[in-house]
Amino acid sequence: MGSESKNGKVPLISKIAYGFGDVGCNFSWMFVSNFLMIFYTDVFGISMAAVSALMLFSRFWDAINDPIVGGLTDKTNTRWGRYRPWLLIAAPITAVLLMLSFWAHPDWSNTAKIVYMVITYCLLVLGYTCVNIPYGTLCGAMTQDIDERAKINTSRSVSAMIAIGIINIVTVPLISKLGSSSAKKGYLLVAIIYGCIFAACHFFCFAKTKEQVTIPEKEKISIKVQLKAVMQNKPYLLALVGQVLFGFTLYGRNADILYYFTYVEGNASYYTTYSMCIIIPSIIGAACFQPVFRKLNNKGRTASIFALLTGIAMLAMYFFNVKESPITFYALAGITQFFFSGFNTAIYAIIPDCVEYGEWKTGLRNDGFQYAFVSLGNKVGMAVGTAFLAALLGKYGYVANQTQNPEVIAIMKHAFSTIPGILWIVTAIVLFFYRLNKKRYNEIVEDLKNGKRG
């Protein structure tokens, strides 16, 4: 069993195990964000309008269940801790829901398809919430050492980038191979494989991590009081805005990416080549978070720099395509991913530190509740980004598996480069104002140990 020593150090096996949790998350969520929309429209035969409406509706569902799950994790009390038991119980259930979400019946009526899509997607989102919120909160419960947390989040991000690279490279060929008779079968078999990986990774994370930060027993605290405390936590609010923008930009582009290669570039297999070109830069970028943070001593400013450079590189991608300038296109893709990975590590490394700031400022420690709003912010961004893309494509005449009109092609092209590029620059501006640096954080932790408040 991994554990934290008295000086706040976390053993390597625990850092690796925590990283594997995000490997599992990506085998579920990245597969969903990159492939579910095109599966709904091009395999299941559901209209763009229905998919767009679902994405928006499901966020109202999230707005209810995310804070509830976050609050429940804070109240959980077992011999395994508060957050780890959720991984053990919720992961296998979510794996089954992932498989059911990719189980299509193209001969069903339109109404039956939409009802099935709504039920399975909303249950999948709830299952994922029950895994991801306690998983994300667990980092802050493993240690209060700011550098150890940075290392844990680097392990998480490097592991995630490797997983995303593998998913992006193998999924399209795997769907083709396993679904040689039908794409429907291919998607289902891949969902079964990824669901098993998702559950296994979380079992490993549960087994080899340990909660060490002593958190006071919870008395009943109303949601109103918790919200008031959150509103006083300025570093957290900036991180939250960053997460909403991050979700909108990342997942809107991810939903577009397969459409982009299929219809703009004319060949879905380019997606596999693209994915192979970005895997190494993404791993190196994630590992570069720590040296940049050591230089700046401010995780928000570190995230801001990475976001700015991601935006600039993405804007440049608009001017190149695979057919005419493949080397420049794939080189820019690698550079973009390098900076994005650094940002991805930084934005998640910020969150646990905001918990201590909130406790110091208000006397209230609510890790799970705060992480729930980060998760909700990210998913709201994802929903709006995906729904906006689906609504635009539907409005301008997208037809599944056909040559698309010039307006649809232009939307797919801008959604891949210029729109996310501009939004990354906006995200950089927001996070530039994050003030909680390493020196200030260490003073706050010292105050908390001595019973002082802000």
C-alpha positions in Angstrom: 0.0 0.0 0.0 1.4 3.4 -1.0 1.5 6.1 1.7 2.7 9.5 2.5 5.7 9.9 4.8 5.7 12.4 7.6 7.4 15.0 5.5 4.6 14.9 2.9 6.5 12.8 0.3 4.5 10.4 -1.8 6.0 7.1 -3.0 6.6 6.7 -6.7 4.2 3.7 -7.0 1.4 6.0 -5.6 2.2 8.7 -8.2 2.1 6.1 -11.0 -1.1 4.6 -9.7 -2.7 8.0 -9.5 -1.6 8.6 -13.1 -3.2 5.3 -14.1 -6.5 6.7 -12.9 -6.4 9.3 -15.6 -5.4 6.7 -18.2 -8.7 5.0 -17.2 -10.6 8.3 -17.4 -9.4 9.0 -20.9 -10.2 5.5 -22.2 -13.8 6.5 -21.2 -14.1 10.3 -21.6 -11.7 11.0 -24.5 -13.3 8.1 -26.5 -16.7 9.7 -25.7 -15.7 13.2 -26.6 -13.9 12.3 -29.8 -16.2 9.5 -31.1 -19.7 9.6 -29.6 -21.1 12.5 -31.7 -20.0 11.1 -35.0 -21.2 7.7 -33.8 -24.7 9.2 -33.1 -24.9 11.0 -36.5 -23.1 8.6 -38.9 -23.8 5.1 -37.4 -26.9 5.4 -35.1 -28.6 7.7 -37.6 -29.6 10.5 -35.1 -30.0 14.0 -36.4 -27.6 16.8 -35.5 -30.4 18.8 -34.0 -31.2 16.0 -31.5 -27.5 15.5 -30.6 -27.1 19.3 -30.0 -30.2 19.4 -27.8 -29.0 16.4 -25.8 -25.6 18.0 -25.1 -27.2 21.1 -23.7 -29.9 19.2 -21.7 -27.3 16.9 -20.1 -25.5 19.9 -18.6 -28.6 20.8 -16.6 -28.4 17.2 -15.4 -24.8 17.8 -14.5 -25.6 21.0 -12.7 -27.7 18.9 -10.3 -25.6 15.8 -9.9 -22.0 17.2 -9.8 -22.4 19.3 -6.6 -24.4 16.4 -5.0 -21.7 13.8 -5.8 -19.0 16.3 -4.6 -20.9 16.9 -1.3 -21.4 13.1 -0.8 -17.7 12.4 -1.3 -16.9 14.9 1.4 -19.3 13.1 3.7 -18.0 9.6 2.9 -16.2 8.0 5.8 -14.6 4.5 5.4 -11.5 2.7 6.5 -10.2 3.3 2.9 -10.8 7.1 3.2 -13.3 9.4 1.6 -12.5 9.3 -2.1 -10.9 6.0 -2.9 -14.0 3.8 -2.3 -15.8 5.6 -5.0 -13.3 4.4 -7.6 -13.8 0.8 -6.5 -17.6 0.8 -6.7 -18.4 3.4 -9.5 -15.8 2.4 -12.1 -17.2 -1.0 -13.1 -20.8 0.4 -13.3 -19.5 3.2 -15.5 -17.7 0.7 -17.7 -21.0 -1.1 -18.4 -22.7 2.3 -19.1 -19.9 3.1 -21.6 -20.6 -0.2 -23.5 -24.4 0.5 -23.5 -23.9 4.0 -24.9 -22.2 2.6 -28.0 -24.8 -0.1 -28.6 -26.8 1.0 -31.6 -29.9 -0.2 -33.4 -30.1 1.7 -36.7 -33.5 0.1 -37.5 -35.2 1.6 -34.5 -37.7 4.4 -34.9 -36.3 8.0 -34.5 -38.1 8.4 -31.2 -36.7 5.1 -29.8 -33.2 6.1 -30.8 -33.4 9.5 -29.2 -34.9 8.1 -25.9 -32.2 5.5 -25.7 -29.5 8.1 -26.5 -30.8 10.4 -23.7 -31.1 7.7 -21.1 -27.7 6.0 -21.7 -25.8 9.3 -22.1 -27.2 10.9 -18.9 -26.5 7.7 -16.9 -22.9 7.5 -18.4 -22.3 11.1 -17.4 -23.5 10.4 -13.9 -21.3 7.3 -13.6 -18.3 9.2 -14.9 -19.0 12.0 -12.3 -19.0 9.4 -9.5 -15.5 8.3 -10.6 -13.9 11.5 -11.7 -14.8 13.9 -8.9 -13.4 11.7 -6.1 -10.5 10.8 -8.3 -9.7 14.5 -8.9 -10.1 15.4 -5.2 -7.9 12.5 -4.1 -4.7 14.4 -5.1 -5.3 17.0 -2.4 -5.9 14.3 0.2 -2.6 12.5 -0.6 -0.3 15.3 0.5 -0.2 19.1 1.3 3.3 19.5 -0.1 2.9 21.8 -3.2 5.9 20.3 -5.0 4.7 16.7 -4.4 1.3 17.7 -5.7 2.9 19.2 -8.8 4.7 15.8 -9.3 1.5 13.8 -8.8 -0.3 16.0 -11.4 2.7 15.7 -13.8 2.4 11.9 -13.4 -1.4 12.2 -14.1 -0.9 14.4 -17.1 2.0 12.4 -18.7 -0.1 9.2 -18.2 -3.2 10.9 -19.7 -1.2 12.1 -22.8 0.1 8.6 -23.4 -3.4 7.2 -23.1 -4.9 9.9 -25.4 -2.1 9.2 -27.9 -2.8 5.5 -27.9 -6.6 6.1 -28.1 -6.3 8.5 -31.0 -3.9 6.2 -32.9 -5.6 2.9 -32.5 -9.3 3.7 -32.3 -10.1 4.4 -36.0 -8.1 1.3 -37.2 -9.6 -0.8 -34.4 -13.2 0.2 -35.3 -12.5 -0.7 -38.9 -10.8 -4.1 -38.1 -13.3 -5.2 -35.4 -16.2 -3.8 -37.4 -15.2 -5.1 -40.8 -18.8 -6.3 -41.3 -20.4 -3.1 -39.8 -19.2 0.1 -38.1 -21.9 -0.6 -35.5 -20.2 -3.8 -34.3 -16.8 -2.1 -34.4 -17.8 0.8 -32.1 -19.5 -1.6 -29.6 -16.4 -4.0 -29.4 -14.1 -1.0 -28.9 -16.4 0.3 -26.1 -16.2 -3.1 -24.4 -12.4 -3.1 -24.5 -12.1 0.5 -23.3 -14.7 -0.1 -20.6 -12.6 -2.9 -19.2 -9.4 -0.8 -19.3 -11.3 2.0 -17.5 -12.3 -0.2 -14.6 -8.9 -1.9 -14.3 -7.0 1.4 -14.1 -9.2 2.6 -11.3 -8.9 -0.6 -9.4 -5.1 -0.1 -9.6 -5.4 3.5 -8.5 -7.5 2.4 -5.5 -5.1 -0.3 -4.5 -1.9 1.8 -4.5 -2.8 5.2 -3.3 -3.6 6.4 0.3 -5.3 9.4 1.8 -3.0 11.1 4.3 -4.3 14.7 4.8 -6.4 14.7 8.0 -9.7 16.4 7.2 -12.0 17.4 10.1 -15.3 15.4 10.4 -18.0 17.2 8.5 -20.9 18.8 10.3 -24.0 19.5 8.1 -23.1 22.5 6.0 -25.8 23.9 3.7 -25.1 24.3 0.0 -25.7 28.0 0.4 -22.9 28.3 3.0 -20.6 26.3 0.8 -21.3 28.5 -2.2 -20.7 31.6 -0.2 -17.3 30.2 0.8 -16.5 29.4 -2.8 -17.4 32.9 -3.9 -14.7 34.3 -1.5 -12.0 32.1 -3.0 -10.5 34.3 -5.8 -7.8 31.8 -7.0 -10.5 29.1 -7.2 -12.9 31.3 -9.2 -10.1 32.1 -11.8 -9.3 28.4 -12.0 -13.1 27.7 -12.5 -13.4 30.3 -15.4 -10.2 28.7 -16.9 -11.9 25.2 -16.7 -15.1 26.4 -18.4 -13.0 27.9 -21.3 -10.8 24.8 -21.4 -13.9 22.5 -21.7 -15.5 24.6 -24.4 -12.3 24.9 -26.4 -10.9 21.4 -26.0 -14.1 19.3 -26.4 -15.7 21.5 -29.1 -12.5 20.9 -31.2 -12.3 17.2 -30.2 -15.9 16.7 -31.4 -15.0 18.4 -34.7 -11.7 16.6 -35.3 -13.0 13.4 -36.9 -15.4 15.4 -39.1 -12.5 17.7 -40.1 -10.3 14.8 -41.3 -13.2 12.9 -42.9 -14.8 15.8 -44.8 -12.3 18.7 -45.0 -9.2 16.7 -45.7 -11.2 13.9 -47.3 -9.8 10.9 -45.4 -10.5 9.8 -41.8 -7.2 7.8 -41.7 -5.3 11.1 -41.6 -6.5 11.3 -38.0 -4.3 8.3 -37.1 -1.3 10.0 -38.7 -2.1 13.2 -36.9 -2.4 11.4 -33.6 1.0 9.7 -34.1 2.6 13.1 -34.7 1.3 14.6 -31.5 1.9 11.8 -29.0 5.6 12.5 -28.2 5.2 16.3 -28.1 2.2 15.8 -25.7 4.3 13.6 -23.3 7.2 16.1 -23.3 4.9 19.1 -22.9 3.3 17.5 -19.8 6.7 16.9 -18.3 7.7 20.5 -19.0 5.1 21.9 -16.6 7.4 21.3 -13.5 10.5 23.1 -14.7 8.4 26.1 -15.9 6.5 26.1 -12.6 9.8 26.1 -10.7 11.0 29.1 -12.7 7.7 31.1 -12.2 6.6 29.7 -8.8 3.0 30.4 -9.9 0.8 27.6 -11.4 -1.7 30.1 -12.9 0.9 32.1 -14.7 2.5 28.8 -15.9 -0.9 27.7 -17.3 -1.4 31.2 -18.9 1.9 31.0 -20.8 1.1 27.5 -22.1 -2.4 28.6 -23.1 -1.1 31.7 -25.0 1.4 29.6 -27.0 -1.3 26.9 -27.7 -3.5 29.6 -29.2 -0.9 31.1 -31.4 0.1 27.7 -32.8 -3.5 26.7 -33.4 -4.2 29.9 -35.3 -1.3 29.2 -37.6 -2.8 25.8 -38.4 -5.6 27.5 -40.3 -3.2 28.3 -43.2 -2.0 24.8 -43.9 -3.6 21.4 -44.7 -2.5 17.8 -45.1 -2.6 17.6 -48.9 -0.6 20.7 -49.8 1.8 21.0 -46.9 1.8 17.9 -44.8 5.2 18.5 -43.0 4.2 22.0 -41.9 0.7 20.9 -40.9 1.9 17.9 -38.8 4.8 20.0 -37.3 2.3 22.7 -36.1 0.0 20.0 -34.8 2.9 18.7 -32.7 3.9 22.2 -31.4 0.2 22.9 -30.5 0.0 19.6 -28.6 3.2 20.3 -26.7 1.9 23.6 -25.4 -1.5 22.2 -24.7 -0.1 19.4 -22.6 1.8 21.8 -20.4 -1.4 23.7 -19.9 -3.4 20.6 -19.2 -1.0 19.7 -16.4 -1.0 23.2 -14.9 -4.7 23.7 -14.8 -5.3 20.5 -12.8 -2.4 21.2 -10.5 -4.0 24.5 -9.5 -7.2 23.1 -8.0 -5.9 21.3 -4.9 -4.0 24.5 -3.8 -7.2 26.5 -3.9 -8.7 24.2 -1.3 -6.1 25.3 1.3 -6.6 28.9 0.3 -10.4 28.5 0.8 -10.0 26.8 4.2 -7.6 29.6 5.3 -9.9 32.4 4.0 -13.3 31.0 5.3 -12.5 28.2 7.8 -14.4 25.8 5.5 -12.7 22.9 3.8 -14.8 21.3 1.1 -12.5 19.5 -1.4 -15.2 17.4 -3.1 -17.6 20.3 -3.4 -15.0 22.5 -5.0 -13.8 19.8 -7.4 -17.4 19.2 -8.3 -17.7 22.7 -9.6 -14.5 22.4 -11.5 -15.8 19.2 -13.1 -19.2 20.9 -13.8 -17.4 23.9 -15.3 -15.4 21.7 -17.6 -18.5 19.8 -18.6 -20.6 22.9 -19.2 -17.8 24.2 -21.5 -17.8 20.8 -23.2 -21.5 20.8 -23.7 -21.8 24.3 -25.0 -18.8 23.7 -27.4 -20.2 20.4 -28.7 -23.8 21.6 -28.9 -22.7 24.8 -30.7 -20.7 22.8 -33.2 -23.7 20.4 -33.8 -26.2 23.2 -34.1 -24.0 25.1 -36.6 -23.4 22.0 -38.7 -27.1 21.1 -38.7 -28.2 24.7 -39.5 -25.9 24.9 -42.6 -26.9 21.6 -44.0 -24.6 18.7 -42.7 -25.6 15.4 -44.3 -24.0 12.2 -42.8 -21.7 10.2 -45.1 -22.1 12.7 -48.1 -19.9 15.4 -49.7 -20.5 18.5 -47.6 -21.4 22.0 -48.9 -18.8 24.9 -48.6 -20.4 26.4 -45.5 -20.2 23.2 -43.6 -16.6 22.7 -44.7 -15.8 26.2 -43.5 -17.3 25.6 -40.1 -15.3 22.3 -39.7 -12.1 24.2 -40.7 -12.6 27.1 -38.3 -13.7 24.8 -35.4 -10.4 23.0 -35.9 -8.1 26.1 -35.8 -9.2 29.7 -35.6 -12.0 29.5 -33.0 -10.1 27.4 -30.5 -7.0 29.5 -31.2 -8.7 32.7 -30.1 -10.3 31.0 -27.1 -6.9 29.8 -25.9 -5.6 33.4 -25.9 -8.7 34.5 -23.9 -7.9 31.6 -21.4 -4.3 32.9 -21.1 -5.5 36.4 -20.3 -7.9 35.1 -17.5 -5.2 32.9 -15.9 -2.6 35.6 -16.0 -4.4 37.2 -13.0 -4.0 34.1 -10.8 -2.0 35.4 -7.7 -1.5 32.3 -5.4 2.2 31.7 -5.8 4.4 29.0 -4.1 5.6 31.4 -1.3 2.1 32.6 -0.5 0.7 29.0 -0.5 3.4 27.7 1.9 2.6 30.6 4.3 -1.1 29.7 4.1 -0.4 26.0 5.0 1.8 27.2 7.9 -1.0 29.4 9.1 -3.5 26.5 8.9 -1.2 24.3 11.0 -1.0 27.0 13.6 -4.7 27.5 13.6 -4.6 31.0 12.0 -7.1 32.2 9.5 -7.0 34.8 6.6 
